[in-house]
Amino acid sequence: MNVTINRDLLLENLTNVSRALSTKTPMPVLTGIKFEITKNKMYLTASNNEISIQAQLNEGNKLKLEGEGSFVVPGKILSDIIRKLDANEVQFKVVEDNVIKIYANRSDFTLNALEKDNFPLISFAESNTFIKLDIGTLKQIIRKTTFATSLSESRAILTGVCLNLSNNKLEAISTDSFRLAKIYLNVNEELPELSVVIPSKSLDELNKIIIDDNENDIELHFSPTKILFKYKNLLFQSRLIDGVYPNTSSLIPTEFLTSIKFNKTELIKTIDLMSLFTNIESSNIIQLQLNPDKTVEIKSTTSEIGEGKEELIPLECSNPVSFKIAFSAKYFLEAVRSFDSSEIVVHFTGEIKPFIVTGEYDVNLTQLILPVRVS
């Protein structure tokens, strides 16, 4: 069994598939990539039990196949070899059941194959319940939500993004119970009624693979325990998180004490600067104070470092009352940076009540942050 393939084509697909390689596993075979050769196709597959990725390559000018069969090779070392090769073509040859020879120009490598019979049988079956999204839309959903998911496994359901489909509306929600991100889309087709929770780590890995080229759509196939993303020649499959996502519909306030519009760039710069005066123990806490003259003062104080303070003049203020609130600079910066608008509005409901951030042009996006009490 021989495989001759263009080096760049191989590297591109190895890089994508390698995102599903397992680094810590009781199953050594999951550190490998499975090559499966049929009459005129080659499949590359990797899995870590959380996500599984398969690339399909058709025989042609850049791929020549002789024989049929399969083998599993250590994924990281193979990717490193191909990445560092200076060759146009790479040839694989199975010389024994557990020995793979690799030839490229004057280079010659021998890899010990992993036990292919131990590689899990993975079904990448498509579903009758599926939707199509353009790549840019999916990347926006991921970028604007995954950062707000929980890092703690104590409430596993909060480590994922909840995707709700109903009628002509798609809604994505994430929260770690201290902040919340919510984005919705109206589509021109009737969507199936369903709600799933996708691990944020899976979405982040997918986001590294898909490229916003305005030419390709991506299909999302839903089944009871997994979701399959079909993109170009790739199948990207992730488990779903089992459980009921908390109802967050009542958390977003609709009445506000005051709303303040800022230039996003200026606000980020100031918050970022004041965060230098925070520390881990204070959880990056900064304070915002609105004065009756419509100026906004942002400051941070720690006994170890000192105090920083800067005054901002907002673009607009609906109700210039004396008002003070404290919150996490990290959470606030991540929320504000998710907006594409150059101007954002912060809507405050009270000094110890949740507040929301909206964007002038991001009408479908809402970020919510819980304040903290300070002495």
C-alpha positions in Angstrom: 0.0 0.0 0.0 1.5 3.3 -1.2 0.4 6.9 -0.8 2.0 9.8 -2.7 0.7 13.2 -1.8 1.5 16.9 -2.2 3.3 18.1 0.9 1.3 21.3 1.3 -2.0 19.5 0.9 -1.0 16.9 3.5 0.2 19.5 5.9 -3.0 21.6 5.7 -5.2 18.6 6.5 -2.9 17.2 9.1 -3.0 20.6 10.9 -6.8 20.6 10.9 -7.2 17.0 11.9 -4.5 17.2 14.6 -6.8 19.6 16.6 -8.6 16.4 17.8 -5.5 14.6 19.0 -5.5 13.5 22.6 -2.6 14.6 24.8 -3.6 12.9 28.0 -5.3 9.6 27.5 -5.2 6.0 28.8 -5.6 5.0 25.1 -2.3 5.6 23.3 -4.0 5.1 20.0 -5.8 8.4 20.4 -2.5 10.2 20.1 -2.4 9.0 16.5 -4.0 9.9 13.2 -5.7 7.1 11.3 -5.0 6.9 7.5 -7.7 4.9 5.7 -7.2 4.3 1.9 -10.0 3.1 -0.3 -10.1 2.7 -4.1 -9.9 6.4 -4.9 -10.1 8.3 -1.5 -8.0 8.7 1.6 -9.4 9.6 5.0 -7.5 11.2 7.9 -9.2 10.8 11.3 -8.3 11.9 14.8 -10.4 11.8 18.0 -10.0 12.6 21.7 -13.5 11.5 22.8 -14.6 15.1 23.0 -14.2 16.0 19.4 -13.5 13.9 16.3 -12.3 15.3 13.0 -12.1 13.6 9.6 -10.6 14.9 6.3 -11.5 13.3 3.0 -9.1 13.6 0.1 -9.9 12.5 -3.4 -7.3 10.9 -5.7 -6.1 13.3 -8.3 -3.1 15.3 -9.4 -2.0 15.9 -5.8 -2.8 12.5 -4.4 -1.9 9.0 -5.8 -3.1 5.8 -4.2 -2.0 2.2 -4.6 -3.8 -0.5 -2.7 -6.2 -0.3 0.1 -6.0 -0.5 3.9 -5.4 1.6 7.0 -2.7 2.5 9.5 -2.4 4.8 12.5 0.7 6.9 13.0 1.7 9.1 16.0 0.0 12.4 15.1 2.3 15.0 16.6 5.6 13.6 15.3 4.1 13.1 11.9 2.9 16.7 11.8 6.2 18.0 12.9 8.1 16.0 10.3 5.8 17.2 7.4 5.9 20.8 8.7 9.8 20.8 8.6 10.2 19.0 5.3 11.4 20.9 2.2 9.8 18.8 -0.4 7.0 18.9 -3.0 5.8 15.4 -2.5 5.7 12.9 0.4 5.4 9.1 0.0 4.0 6.7 2.6 4.7 3.0 2.3 3.5 0.3 4.6 6.3 -2.3 4.8 4.9 -4.3 7.7 1.7 -4.1 9.8 3.4 -1.9 12.4 6.0 -0.1 10.3 5.5 2.9 8.1 8.2 4.3 5.8 8.1 8.0 4.7 10.1 9.3 1.8 10.6 12.9 0.7 13.4 14.0 -1.5 16.5 12.7 0.2 14.7 12.2 3.6 13.8 8.8 4.8 11.8 8.1 8.0 10.6 5.0 9.7 7.6 5.3 12.1 6.2 2.6 14.3 2.5 2.4 13.7 0.0 2.3 16.6 -2.4 -0.6 16.9 -5.1 0.3 14.4 -7.6 -2.3 15.9 -7.7 -0.2 19.0 -8.7 2.9 17.2 -12.4 3.7 18.0 -15.1 3.2 15.4 -16.4 6.7 14.8 -19.6 7.4 12.9 -19.7 10.8 11.2 -23.3 10.2 10.1 -25.3 13.2 8.9 -28.7 13.9 10.3 -32.1 14.8 8.8 -32.1 17.7 11.4 -29.6 20.2 10.1 -29.2 23.9 9.2 -26.8 25.8 7.0 -24.9 28.9 8.1 -22.4 31.1 6.3 -19.0 30.9 7.8 -18.8 34.6 8.9 -22.0 34.2 10.9 -20.8 31.1 12.7 -17.4 32.7 13.5 -19.3 35.8 14.9 -21.4 33.6 17.2 -18.3 31.8 18.5 -16.3 35.0 19.0 -19.1 36.8 20.8 -20.1 34.0 23.2 -17.4 31.4 24.2 -15.4 33.7 26.4 -18.3 34.0 28.8 -18.6 30.3 29.5 -17.5 28.8 32.8 -14.1 27.3 33.3 -15.3 25.2 36.2 -16.6 21.7 35.7 -18.7 21.9 38.9 -21.6 23.0 36.7 -20.7 21.3 33.4 -23.7 22.8 31.6 -22.2 26.3 31.9 -19.0 25.2 30.2 -20.9 25.2 26.9 -22.8 27.6 24.6 -26.6 27.0 24.5 -27.9 27.1 20.9 -31.7 27.6 20.6 -33.5 27.2 17.3 -37.1 28.1 16.8 -39.2 29.3 13.9 -36.9 31.8 12.0 -34.7 32.6 15.0 -31.3 31.3 16.1 -30.1 32.3 19.6 -26.8 31.6 21.3 -26.3 32.1 25.0 -23.3 31.7 27.4 -22.9 32.4 31.0 -20.6 31.5 33.9 -23.1 33.0 36.4 -21.1 36.2 36.8 -21.7 37.4 33.2 -23.8 36.6 30.2 -23.5 36.9 26.4 -26.5 36.6 24.1 -26.7 36.9 20.4 -29.5 36.1 18.1 -30.0 35.9 14.3 -33.2 36.0 12.2 -33.0 33.7 9.2 -35.1 33.4 6.1 -35.9 29.7 6.5 -38.0 27.7 9.0 -35.7 26.2 11.6 -36.2 23.0 13.6 -37.3 23.4 17.2 -34.4 22.3 19.3 -32.0 23.4 22.1 -28.4 22.0 22.5 -25.4 22.9 24.6 -22.1 22.7 22.7 -18.8 22.7 24.7 -17.0 26.0 24.3 -13.7 24.3 23.8 -15.1 22.5 20.8 -16.3 25.7 19.3 -13.0 27.4 19.8 -11.2 24.6 18.0 -13.6 24.7 15.2 -13.1 28.5 14.9 -9.4 27.9 14.3 -10.2 25.7 11.3 -12.9 27.5 9.5 -11.9 30.5 7.3 -14.3 33.3 6.5 -13.9 33.4 2.7 -17.5 34.3 1.8 -17.7 31.3 -0.5 -18.4 28.4 1.7 -21.3 27.6 4.0 -21.2 25.2 6.9 -23.8 22.6 7.7 -24.7 21.8 11.3 -26.2 18.3 11.8 -27.9 17.7 15.1 -28.4 14.3 16.9 -29.3 13.6 20.5 -25.8 13.3 21.8 -23.5 15.1 19.2 -23.3 17.8 16.6 -21.6 17.4 13.3 -20.2 20.4 11.4 -19.7 19.7 7.6 -17.2 22.1 6.1 -15.4 21.8 2.8 -13.7 18.4 2.9 -13.9 18.2 6.7 -16.2 16.6 9.2 -15.9 18.1 12.7 -17.9 16.3 15.4 -18.4 17.2 19.0 -20.2 15.7 21.9 -23.1 17.7 23.3 -23.3 18.6 27.1 -26.2 16.7 28.7 -28.5 18.6 30.9 -31.0 21.5 31.0 -29.5 24.9 30.4 -30.7 27.5 33.0 -33.4 29.9 31.9 -31.7 33.3 31.4 -34.5 35.2 29.7 -35.5 37.1 32.9 -31.9 38.1 33.8 -31.5 40.9 31.2 -33.0 44.1 32.6 -35.2 46.4 30.5 -35.4 49.5 32.7 -32.4 51.5 33.5 -31.2 54.2 36.0 -28.9 55.7 33.3 -27.4 54.8 30.0 -24.0 56.1 29.0 -22.6 56.0 25.4 -18.8 55.7 25.0 -16.3 55.7 22.2 -15.3 52.0 22.3 -11.6 52.6 21.7 -11.3 55.2 24.3 -13.2 53.2 26.9 -11.1 50.1 26.3 -7.9 52.1 26.6 -8.9 53.6 29.9 -10.2 50.3 31.4 -7.0 48.5 30.2 -4.8 51.2 31.8 -6.7 51.2 35.1 -6.5 47.4 35.3 -2.7 47.8 35.8 -3.6 48.9 39.4 -5.5 45.7 40.1 -4.3 42.3 41.3 -5.4 38.7 41.4 -6.7 39.0 44.9 -9.0 41.9 43.9 -10.2 40.0 40.9 -9.3 42.9 38.6 -11.9 45.1 40.2 -12.2 48.7 39.0 -14.7 51.4 39.9 -16.8 53.6 37.6 -18.3 56.8 38.9 -20.8 59.0 37.1 -20.8 62.7 38.2 -23.7 65.2 37.8 -21.7 67.1 35.2 -21.8 64.0 33.0 -18.1 63.2 33.4 -17.2 59.6 34.1 -14.3 58.7 36.5 -12.7 55.3 36.3 -10.3 54.3 39.0 -8.6 51.3 40.7 -6.9 51.1 44.0 -4.8 48.4 45.7 -2.8 48.7 48.9 0.2 46.9 47.3 0.4 49.1 44.1 -1.4 52.3 44.6 -4.2 54.1 42.8 -4.9 54.9 39.2 -7.7 57.3 38.0 -8.8 58.7 34.7 -11.7 60.9 33.6 -13.7 60.2 30.5 -16.2 62.5 28.8 -18.9 60.2 27.4 -20.6 60.8 24.1 -24.1 60.8 25.7 -25.7 60.3 29.1 -29.4 59.8 29.6 -29.6 60.7 33.2 -26.5 62.4 34.8 -27.0 61.3 38.4 -24.4 60.6 41.1 -23.6 57.0 40.6 -20.8 54.5 41.5 -20.3 50.9 40.6 -17.5 48.3 40.7 -16.9 45.4 38.4 -14.3 43.1 36.9 -12.1 44.8 34.4 -11.4 41.5 32.7 -15.1 40.7 32.2 -15.8 44.2 31.0 -13.0 44.3 28.5 -13.9 40.9 27.0 -17.6 42.0 26.7 -16.8 45.4 25.1 -14.2 43.8 22.7 -16.9 41.5 21.3 -18.7 44.4 19.7 -18.0 45.5 16.2 -19.6 48.9 16.7 -17.3 51.9 17.3 -19.7 53.2 19.9 -21.1 51.2 22.8 -23.8 52.0 25.4 -23.6 50.8 29.0 -27.0 50.6 30.7 -26.9 50.7 34.5 -29.8 49.6 36.7 -28.2 50.3 40.1 -25.0 50.2 42.0 -25.3 46.5 42.9 -27.5 45.3 40.1 -26.5 43.7 36.8 -25.8 46.0 33.9 -25.7 45.4 30.2 -23.6 46.6 27.3 -25.0 47.1 23.8 -23.5 48.4 20.5 -24.8 51.0 18.1 -24.7 48.5 15.2 -24.6 45.2 17.1 -28.4 45.3 17.6 -28.5 41.5 18.0 -25.8 41.3 20.7 -26.2 41.8 24.5 -23.5 41.4 27.1 -24.5 41.4 30.8 -22.1 41.7 33.8 -22.7 41.4 37.5 -21.1 44.2 39.7 -19.3 43.5 42.9 -19.6 45.0 46.3 -16.7 47.1 47.5 -16.1 48.4 51.0 
